[in-house]
Amino acid sequence: MCEAKAYLLKGSEEEEIMEEVNEIVEENGTVTLRSIFGEEKVLKAKLKSFSLVSHRVILEPIP
Amino acid sequence: MCEAKAYLLKGSEEEEIMEEVNEIVEENGTVTLRSIFGEEKVLKAKLKSFSLVSHRVILEPIP
């Protein structure tokens, strides 16, 4: 499966915020994450990196 | 496999810019795409959406 885990940067820490993410939409200073379970989270953040090899999405908060 | 195709929005058109993308890094108004073939492209753009279901990365140019 191709789903990824999403993490939010907090200083040098990475806080896990969603598992099994399969959709990411970035607009107007927010990132919307959706999981295969139908879960949805909207964060005031932007994409920092996404690795399909390690299945990790890293988001950076927008101050 | 989890790789995705990357498209750049040109008006209402989507121009395919890279196949088999496995890494995306967004910083300072650029998006860097890397493929499983070691290809790398840096674009003046930002992420619009990413679907792991349809394996499509949509980028929006920054004017």
N, CA and C atoms of all chains as a GROMACS GRO file, in nm:
protein
  378
    1MET      N    1   0.084  -0.120   0.000
    1MET     CA    2   0.000   0.000   0.000
    1MET      C    3   0.088   0.126   0.000
    2CYS      N    4   0.026   0.234  -0.043
    2CYS     CA    5   0.104   0.356  -0.066
    2CYS      C    6   0.080   0.464   0.040
    3GLU      N    7   0.000   0.434   0.136
    3GLU     CA    8  -0.031   0.538   0.234
    3GLU      C    9   0.093   0.580   0.312
    4ALA      N   10   0.085   0.700   0.368
    4ALA     CA   11   0.201   0.755   0.438
    4ALA      C   12   0.160   0.802   0.577
    5LYS      N   13   0.258   0.818   0.663
    5LYS     CA   14   0.234   0.880   0.793
    5LYS      C   15   0.267   1.028   0.782
    6ALA      N   16   0.185   1.111   0.844
    6ALA     CA   17   0.210   1.255   0.841
    6ALA      C   18   0.260   1.302   0.977
    7TYR      N   19   0.361   1.386   0.972
    7TYR     CA   20   0.422   1.441   1.093
    7TYR      C   21   0.424   1.593   1.085
    8LEU      N   22   0.405   1.658   1.199
    8LEU     CA   23   0.414   1.803   1.207
    8LEU      C   24   0.541   1.838   1.284
    9LEU      N   25   0.623   1.924   1.226
    9LEU     CA   26   0.746   1.967   1.293
    9LEU      C   27   0.713   2.056   1.412
   10LYS      N   28   0.772   2.022   1.528
   10LYS     CA   29   0.762   2.110   1.645
   10LYS      C   30   0.904   2.132   1.694
   11GLY      N   31   0.966   2.241   1.646
   11GLY     CA   32   1.109   2.260   1.674
   11GLY      C   33   1.184   2.150   1.604
   12SER      N   34   1.262   2.072   1.680
   12SER     CA   35   1.338   1.963   1.617
   12SER      C   36   1.263   1.830   1.630
   13GLU      N   37   1.146   1.833   1.693
   13GLU     CA   38   1.066   1.711   1.709
   13GLU      C   39   0.968   1.694   1.593
   14GLU      N   40   0.930   1.571   1.568
   14GLU     CA   41   0.825   1.542   1.470
   14GLU      C   42   0.709   1.476   1.542
   15GLU      N   43   0.596   1.543   1.542
   15GLU     CA   44   0.478   1.489   1.609
   15GLU      C   45   0.392   1.417   1.505
   16GLU      N   46   0.362   1.291   1.531
   16GLU     CA   47   0.279   1.216   1.436
   16GLU      C   48   0.136   1.267   1.444
   17ILE      N   49   0.078   1.304   1.331
   17ILE     CA   50  -0.057   1.357   1.335
   17ILE      C   51  -0.160   1.273   1.260
   18MET      N   52  -0.116   1.193   1.165
   18MET     CA   53  -0.213   1.105   1.099
   18MET      C   54  -0.144   0.986   1.034
   19GLU      N   55  -0.209   0.871   1.044
   19GLU     CA   56  -0.161   0.751   0.978
   19GLU      C   57  -0.242   0.727   0.853
   20GLU      N   58  -0.188   0.648   0.761
   20GLU     CA   59  -0.261   0.602   0.643
   20GLU      C   60  -0.318   0.717   0.560
   21VAL      N   61  -0.238   0.822   0.548
   21VAL     CA   62  -0.278   0.938   0.467
   21VAL      C   63  -0.276   0.899   0.320
   22ASN      N   64  -0.382   0.931   0.249
   22ASN     CA   65  -0.378   0.904   0.105
   22ASN      C   66  -0.411   1.026   0.020
   23GLU      N   67  -0.437   1.140   0.086
   23GLU     CA   68  -0.459   1.261   0.008
   23GLU      C   69  -0.413   1.384   0.083
   24ILE      N   70  -0.350   1.474   0.010
   24ILE     CA   71  -0.297   1.597   0.067
   24ILE      C   72  -0.337   1.711  -0.025
   25VAL      N   73  -0.398   1.813   0.031
   25VAL     CA   74  -0.433   1.931  -0.049
   25VAL      C   75  -0.379   2.053   0.024
   26GLU      N   76  -0.306   2.137  -0.050
   26GLU     CA   77  -0.248   2.257   0.010
   26GLU      C   78  -0.316   2.379  -0.051
   27GLU      N   79  -0.374   2.465   0.032
   27GLU     CA   80  -0.431   2.590  -0.022
   27GLU      C   81  -0.446   2.694   0.086
   28ASN      N   82  -0.422   2.819   0.047
   28ASN     CA   83  -0.443   2.934   0.135
   28ASN      C   84  -0.383   2.915   0.274
   29GLY      N   85  -0.262   2.867   0.279
   29GLY     CA   86  -0.195   2.855   0.408
   29GLY      C   87  -0.242   2.739   0.494
   30THR      N   88  -0.318   2.647   0.436
   30THR     CA   89  -0.357   2.527   0.512
   30THR      C   90  -0.320   2.401   0.434
   31VAL      N   91  -0.304   2.295   0.510
   31VAL     CA   92  -0.287   2.163   0.449
   31VAL      C   93  -0.401   2.075   0.499
   32THR      N   94  -0.471   2.012   0.407
   32THR     CA   95  -0.576   1.917   0.443
   32THR      C   96  -0.524   1.776   0.419
   33LEU      N   97  -0.531   1.695   0.523
   33LEU     CA   98  -0.489   1.555   0.513
   33LEU      C   99  -0.613   1.467   0.519
   34ARG      N  100  -0.617   1.364   0.436
   34ARG     CA  101  -0.726   1.267   0.444
   34ARG      C  102  -0.666   1.128   0.450
   35SER      N  103  -0.726   1.045   0.533
   35SER     CA  104  -0.675   0.908   0.547
   35SER      C  105  -0.769   0.809   0.479
   36ILE      N  106  -0.722   0.687   0.464
   36ILE     CA  107  -0.805   0.581   0.405
   36ILE      C  108  -0.925   0.548   0.493
   37PHE      N  109  -0.922   0.594   0.620
   37PHE     CA  110  -1.034   0.570   0.712
   37PHE      C  111  -1.139   0.681   0.704
   38GLY      N  112  -1.119   0.776   0.613
   38GLY     CA  113  -1.214   0.886   0.599
   38GLY      C  114  -1.188   1.000   0.696
   39GLU      N  115  -1.083   0.986   0.776
   39GLU     CA  116  -1.044   1.092   0.870
   39GLU      C  117  -0.995   1.212   0.791
   40GLU      N  118  -1.024   1.333   0.839
   40GLU     CA  119  -0.975   1.454   0.773
   40GLU      C  120  -0.920   1.551   0.876
   41LYS      N  121  -0.805   1.609   0.848
   41LYS     CA  122  -0.749   1.711   0.937
   41LYS      C  123  -0.703   1.829   0.853
   42VAL      N  124  -0.735   1.950   0.901
   42VAL     CA  125  -0.690   2.071   0.834
   42VAL      C  126  -0.594   2.141   0.928
   43LEU      N  127  -0.474   2.168   0.880
   43LEU     CA  128  -0.372   2.230   0.965
   43LEU      C  129  -0.322   2.359   0.901
   44LYS      N  130  -0.286   2.454   0.987
   44LYS     CA  131  -0.224   2.577   0.939
   44LYS      C  132  -0.076   2.545   0.920
   45ALA      N  133  -0.046   2.494   0.803
   45ALA     CA  134   0.089   2.442   0.782
   45ALA      C  135   0.118   2.436   0.633
   46LYS      N  136   0.243   2.401   0.601
   46LYS     CA  137   0.276   2.377   0.461
   46LYS      C  138   0.363   2.252   0.450
   47LEU      N  139   0.364   2.197   0.329
   47LEU     CA  140   0.444   2.077   0.306
   47LEU      C  141   0.593   2.111   0.313
   48LYS      N  142   0.667   2.030   0.384
   48LYS     CA  143   0.812   2.046   0.382
   48LYS      C  144   0.872   1.937   0.292
   49SER      N  145   0.837   1.815   0.317
   49SER     CA  146   0.888   1.708   0.231
   49SER      C  147   0.794   1.588   0.232
   50PHE      N  148   0.810   1.509   0.130
   50PHE     CA  149   0.728   1.390   0.116
   50PHE      C  150   0.815   1.285   0.052
   51SER      N  151   0.834   1.176   0.123
   51SER     CA  152   0.910   1.066   0.066
   51SER      C  153   0.818   0.947   0.047
   52LEU      N  154   0.808   0.904  -0.079
   52LEU     CA  155   0.727   0.785  -0.108
   52LEU      C  156   0.805   0.658  -0.081
   53VAL      N  157   0.935   0.674  -0.058
   53VAL     CA  158   1.017   0.558  -0.023
   53VAL      C  159   0.995   0.525   0.125
   54SER      N  160   1.006   0.628   0.208
   54SER     CA  161   0.990   0.602   0.352
   54SER      C  162   0.848   0.626   0.400
   55HIS      N  163   0.760   0.666   0.308
   55HIS     CA  164   0.617   0.685   0.341
   55HIS      C  165   0.598   0.789   0.451
   56ARG      N  166   0.672   0.897   0.441
   56ARG     CA  167   0.664   1.002   0.541
   56ARG      C  168   0.632   1.137   0.477
   57VAL      N  169   0.532   1.203   0.531
   57VAL     CA  170   0.497   1.340   0.493
   57VAL      C  171   0.538   1.428   0.610
   58ILE      N  172   0.621   1.528   0.584
   58ILE     CA  173   0.660   1.620   0.692
   58ILE      C  174   0.596   1.756   0.664
   59LEU      N  175   0.522   1.806   0.762
   59LEU     CA  176   0.458   1.937   0.750
   59LEU      C  177   0.526   2.034   0.846
   60GLU      N  178   0.524   2.160   0.806
   60GLU     CA  179   0.586   2.266   0.886
   60GLU      C  180   0.474   2.361   0.926
   61PRO      N  181   0.459   2.393   1.055
   61PRO     CA  182   0.353   2.486   1.092
   61PRO      C  183   0.378   2.624   1.035
   62ILE      N  184   0.271   2.696   1.002
   62ILE     CA  185   0.284   2.836   0.961
   62ILE      C  186   0.254   2.920   1.084
   63PRO      N  187   0.348   3.005   1.124
   63PRO     CA  188   0.330   3.080   1.248
   63PRO      C  189   0.212   3.177   1.240
   64MET      N  190   0.377  -0.046  -0.664
   64MET     CA  191   0.474   0.061  -0.636
   64MET      C  192   0.400   0.189  -0.601
   65CYS      N  193   0.470   0.277  -0.534
   65CYS     CA  194   0.404   0.396  -0.479
   65CYS      C  195   0.440   0.524  -0.554
   66GLU      N  196   0.519   0.512  -0.659
   66GLU     CA  197   0.560   0.634  -0.727
   66GLU      C  198   0.440   0.704  -0.791
   67ALA      N  199   0.458   0.833  -0.814
   67ALA     CA  200   0.348   0.913  -0.868
   67ALA      C  201   0.394   0.989  -0.992
   68LYS      N  202   0.297   1.032  -1.070
   68LYS     CA  203   0.328   1.122  -1.182
   68LYS      C  204   0.308   1.265  -1.135
   69ALA      N  205   0.397   1.355  -1.175
   69ALA     CA  206   0.384   1.495  -1.136
   69ALA      C  207   0.339   1.578  -1.255
   70TYR      N  208   0.244   1.667  -1.230
   70TYR     CA  209   0.189   1.755  -1.333
   70TYR      C  210   0.201   1.899  -1.287
   71LEU      N  211   0.227   1.988  -1.383
   71LEU     CA  212   0.229   2.131  -1.354
   71LEU      C  213   0.107   2.195  -1.420
   72LEU      N  214   0.031   2.270  -1.342
   72LEU     CA  215  -0.087   2.337  -1.394
   72LEU      C  216  -0.046   2.451  -1.487
   73LYS      N  217  -0.105   2.452  -1.607
   73LYS     CA  218  -0.087   2.565  -1.699
   73LYS      C  219  -0.226   2.609  -1.739
   74GLY      N  220  -0.281   2.707  -1.668
   74GLY     CA  221  -0.421   2.744  -1.687
   74GLY      C  222  -0.508   2.627  -1.645
   75SER      N  223  -0.589   2.577  -1.736
   75SER     CA  224  -0.674   2.463  -1.701
   75SER      C  225  -0.611   2.331  -1.747
   76GLU      N  226  -0.492   2.340  -1.809
   76GLU     CA  227  -0.423   2.220  -1.856
   76GLU      C  228  -0.328   2.167  -1.749
   77GLU      N  229  -0.301   2.038  -1.756
   77GLU     CA  230  -0.200   1.978  -1.669
   77GLU      C  231  -0.089   1.922  -1.756
   78GLU      N  232   0.029   1.978  -1.741
   78GLU     CA  233   0.143   1.932  -1.821
   78GLU      C  234   0.223   1.830  -1.739
   79GLU      N  235   0.242   1.713  -1.794
   79GLU     CA  236   0.318   1.610  -1.722
   79GLU      C  237   0.465   1.650  -1.718
   80ILE      N  238   0.522   1.651  -1.600
   80ILE     CA  239   0.662   1.693  -1.593
   80ILE      C  240   0.757   1.585  -1.542
   81MET      N  241   0.706   1.488  -1.469
   81MET     CA  242   0.795   1.378  -1.427
   81MET      C  243   0.716   1.253  -1.393
   82GLU      N  244   0.772   1.140  -1.432
   82GLU     CA  245   0.712   1.011  -1.397
   82GLU      C  246   0.791   0.951  -1.281
   83GLU      N  247   0.729   0.858  -1.214
   83GLU     CA  248   0.796   0.778  -1.109
   83GLU      C  249   0.862   0.864  -1.002
   84VAL      N  250   0.790   0.969  -0.963
   84VAL     CA  251   0.840   1.057  -0.857
   84VAL      C  252   0.834   0.982  -0.724
   85ASN      N  253   0.942   0.987  -0.649
   85ASN     CA  254   0.934   0.927  -0.516
   85ASN      C  255   0.976   1.021  -0.404
   86GLU      N  256   1.010   1.145  -0.440
   86GLU     CA  257   1.042   1.240  -0.334
   86GLU      C  258   1.009   1.382  -0.376
   87ILE      N  259   0.950   1.455  -0.283
   87ILE     CA  260   0.909   1.594  -0.308
   87ILE      C  261   0.957   1.677  -0.190
   88VAL      N  262   1.027   1.785  -0.221
   88VAL     CA  263   1.071   1.876  -0.114
   88VAL      C  264   1.028   2.017  -0.153
   89GLU      N  265   0.962   2.085  -0.062
   89GLU     CA  266   0.915   2.221  -0.091
   89GLU      C  267   0.992   2.317  -0.002
   90GLU      N  268   1.056   2.416  -0.060
   90GLU     CA  269   1.123   2.517   0.022
   90GLU      C  270   1.150   2.644  -0.058
   91ASN      N  271   1.136   2.757   0.012
   91ASN     CA  272   1.167   2.888  -0.046
   91ASN      C  273   1.107   2.910  -0.184
   92GLY      N  274   0.981   2.873  -0.201
   92GLY     CA  275   0.915   2.899  -0.327
   92GLY      C  276   0.952   2.805  -0.440
   93THR      N  277   1.020   2.696  -0.407
   93THR     CA  278   1.050   2.596  -0.510
   93THR      C  279   1.003   2.457  -0.466
   94VAL      N  280   0.978   2.375  -0.564
   94VAL     CA  281   0.949   2.234  -0.538
   94VAL      C  282   1.056   2.152  -0.609
   95THR      N  283   1.119   2.063  -0.535
   95THR     CA  284   1.216   1.972  -0.595
   95THR      C  285   1.153   1.834  -0.606
   96LEU      N  286   1.155   1.780  -0.728
   96LEU     CA  287   1.102   1.646  -0.752
   96LEU      C  288   1.218   1.552  -0.781
   97ARG      N  289   1.212   1.433  -0.724
   97ARG     CA  290   1.313   1.332  -0.758
   97ARG      C  291   1.242   1.204  -0.797
   98SER      N  292   1.297   1.138  -0.899
   98SER     CA  293   1.235   1.014  -0.945
   98SER      C  294   1.319   0.894  -0.905
   99ILE      N  295   1.260   0.776  -0.922
   99ILE     CA  296   1.335   0.653  -0.891
   99ILE      C  297   1.452   0.633  -0.986
  100PHE      N  298   1.454   0.708  -1.098
  100PHE     CA  299   1.565   0.698  -1.193
  100PHE      C  300   1.678   0.795  -1.159
  101GLY      N  301   1.664   0.868  -1.048
  101GLY     CA  302   1.768   0.962  -1.008
  101GLY      C  303   1.754   1.098  -1.074
  102GLU      N  304   1.648   1.114  -1.154
  102GLU     CA  305   1.620   1.241  -1.219
  102GLU      C  306   1.579   1.342  -1.112
  103GLU      N  307   1.618   1.469  -1.129
  103GLU     CA  308   1.580   1.573  -1.033
  103GLU      C  309   1.535   1.697  -1.109
  104LYS      N  310   1.423   1.755  -1.066
  104LYS     CA  311   1.378   1.880  -1.126
  104LYS      C  312   1.341   1.977  -1.015
  105VAL      N  313   1.384   2.103  -1.033
  105VAL     CA  314   1.348   2.208  -0.938
  105VAL      C  315   1.258   2.307  -1.011
  106LEU      N  316   1.140   2.331  -0.956
  106LEU     CA  317   1.045   2.420  -1.021
  106LEU      C  318   1.006   2.533  -0.927
  107LYS      N  319   0.979   2.649  -0.987
  107LYS     CA  320   0.927   2.761  -0.910
  107LYS      C  321   0.776   2.738  -0.898
  108ALA      N  322   0.739   2.661  -0.798
  108ALA     CA  323   0.600   2.617  -0.787
  108ALA      C  324   0.570   2.579  -0.643
  109LYS      N  325   0.442   2.546  -0.621
  109LYS     CA  326   0.406   2.490  -0.490
  109LYS      C  327   0.309   2.375  -0.510
  110LEU      N  328   0.303   2.291  -0.407
  110LEU     CA  329   0.213   2.177  -0.413
  110LEU      C  330   0.069   2.224  -0.410
  111LYS      N  331  -0.012   2.170  -0.498
  111LYS     CA  332  -0.155   2.196  -0.491
  111LYS      C  333  -0.226   2.075  -0.431
  112SER      N  334  -0.200   1.959  -0.485
  112SER     CA  335  -0.260   1.840  -0.427
  112SER      C  336  -0.177   1.716  -0.458
  113PHE      N  337  -0.199   1.615  -0.378
  113PHE     CA  338  -0.128   1.490  -0.395
  113PHE      C  339  -0.224   1.379  -0.359
  114SER      N  340  -0.251   1.294  -0.452
  114SER     CA  341  -0.336   1.180  -0.423
  114SER      C  342  -0.255   1.053  -0.434
  115LEU      N  343  -0.251   0.979  -0.324
  115LEU     CA  344  -0.180   0.851  -0.325
  115LEU      C  345  -0.268   0.741  -0.382
  116VAL      N  346  -0.395   0.771  -0.398
  116VAL     CA  347  -0.486   0.675  -0.461
  116VAL      C  348  -0.465   0.677  -0.612
  117SER      N  349  -0.467   0.799  -0.669
  117SER     CA  350  -0.453   0.808  -0.814
  117SER      C  351  -0.307   0.833  -0.856
  118HIS      N  352  -0.217   0.840  -0.758
  118HIS     CA  353  -0.073   0.855  -0.786
  118HIS      C  354  -0.045   0.981  -0.867
  119ARG      N  355  -0.109   1.091  -0.830
  119ARG     CA  356  -0.093   1.215  -0.903
  119ARG      C  357  -0.051   1.328  -0.809
  120VAL      N  358   0.056   1.395  -0.846
  120VAL     CA  359   0.102   1.515  -0.776
  120VAL      C  360   0.069   1.633  -0.867
  121ILE      N  361  -0.006   1.729  -0.817
  121ILE     CA  362  -0.036   1.847  -0.897
  121ILE      C  363   0.038   1.967  -0.838
  122LEU      N  364   0.117   2.034  -0.921
  122LEU     CA  365   0.191   2.152  -0.878
  122LEU      C  366   0.134   2.275  -0.947
  123GLU      N  367   0.146   2.386  -0.877
  123GLU     CA  368   0.094   2.513  -0.928
  123GLU      C  369   0.213   2.606  -0.943
  124PRO      N  370   0.232   2.666  -1.060
  124PRO     CA  371   0.346   2.756  -1.076
  124PRO      C  372   0.333   2.878  -0.985
  125ILE      N  373   0.443   2.931  -0.938
  125ILE     CA  374   0.443   3.057  -0.863
  125ILE      C  375   0.480   3.166  -0.962
  126PRO      N  376   0.394   3.266  -0.979
  126PRO     CA  377   0.418   3.368  -1.082
  126PRO      C  378   0.545   3.450  -1.052
   0.00000   0.00000   0.00000
